[in-house]
C-alpha cells in the first residue's frame, strides 16, 4: 500500500473511497480536487467511514510535498553532481498548506541528515548543501524532505527525483622528473616527466601559473611528458615545483603533490684562464661547478706553450675550476687551450654538475700572468 493508503488505513467497510466522484460528494468543499483524487487512487477497497480531517490533512501534506519538490544544482557531465556543486532542494507549498518547519536529509550526498530549510521572499522553502571531495560514486543519490505543517502534520518525502553523484577526484601523481637528481638539464632524459593518473584521460602539467602542456595517460594510467625548448623557456631556470592535474568524466579535478626540481639547461662557459709554469698547470675557470666525476679524455684538449704543442698528461676539477697538468715544462709566455667536445657512443664531454655539456672553446693566457687574456667558443 502507498503512503497515502497508509494515511487512510481504517477497517474495511461499506464506503467506496476509490471513486473520486463519490468522495467529492461526501468530503468538505474545502478539500482540493487533487487531494480527493489522491485519496481515491490510494484506495481500492471499501472503508468503514470517510477519511477524517486529520487523515485528509496528512494526505494533502504528502501530496504537496511529492508534487512541489525540486532538486537542482548538478553541473557535471550528464547531470551528475560533483565536488563543489550546491545541492538545492526547493519546496513550493503554494496556498494549500502552511508550514511550521522543513528539514532536508542530504546524507546520500555526504551532508547532514536534518538541514533546516529557510523561507525565501517568494514563499519557497529551500535547503542546500555544497558537495565536498570524497569517495562517493552513486548512480542515484536522493535527498529526503520532511515538513511539519501549521496544524502539526508531519510528512516525509522519499520520492524526490535523484541524480548521479561522483565526488571522487581522480588520483594523479608525478613520479619522476629530471632524472635521479631531479635536475632538468640538457642531458638526455633529464627533460622527461613521468607519473600516474586515471587511464585514457588527459593530464595537464603546470608550474605555478604556467601551463607547460598536456598528455593522455595510457590504458594502465601511466603518462610521460617531454619538456621541449618552448616548455623549458616558459619554465625558466632555477628551483621549480611541478604539479599535474586531471579532470574525470564528470569534471572532478585531481591535483598531484608538488614535485620539486631544479632547472639548469645553461651550458658551462669559460670565465678565465691562468697558467703556472712552476707546476706545469693550466687552470680554466667556469661560471658554474664542473662534473669532476665525469671528465673528458685528456686528448679532448690541445695546449700550446711558447708556440709548441704541449700534451695534457692529466686533468681534474674542483668546483668551477678545471686543472690541466701538462706533460712538458714550459717557460713564461703565451699559453693557448683548445677544447673540442668529443662525440660518438660512449664519449664523455666536459659538463657541469647538472649534465649540460660545454661547447668547444679556445682560451689563452700568459704563463704566470693574469688570466682572461682571450676566450672564444668554437662553432
Secondary structure, DSSP 8 states (H G I E B T S, - for coil): --HHHHHT---EEEEETT-HHHHHHHS-TTS-HHHHHHHHHT--SEESS---HHHHHHHHHHHHHHHSEEEE---SGGG-EETT-EEEEEE--TTT--EEEEEEE-GGGTS-SSEE-EE-TTS-EEEEEE--SSS-EEEEE--EEEEEETTS-EEEE--S--EEEE------EEEEESTTTTEE-SSTTTTEEEEE-STTSEEEEEETTEEEEEEE--TTSEEEEE--HHHHHHH-SEEEEEEEEEE-TTS-EEE---EEEEE------EEEEEEETTTTEEEEEESS-B-TTS---GGGEEEEETTEE--EEEEEEETTEEEEEESS---SSEEEEEE----STT----BBTT--B---EEEEEEBTS-S-SEEEE--
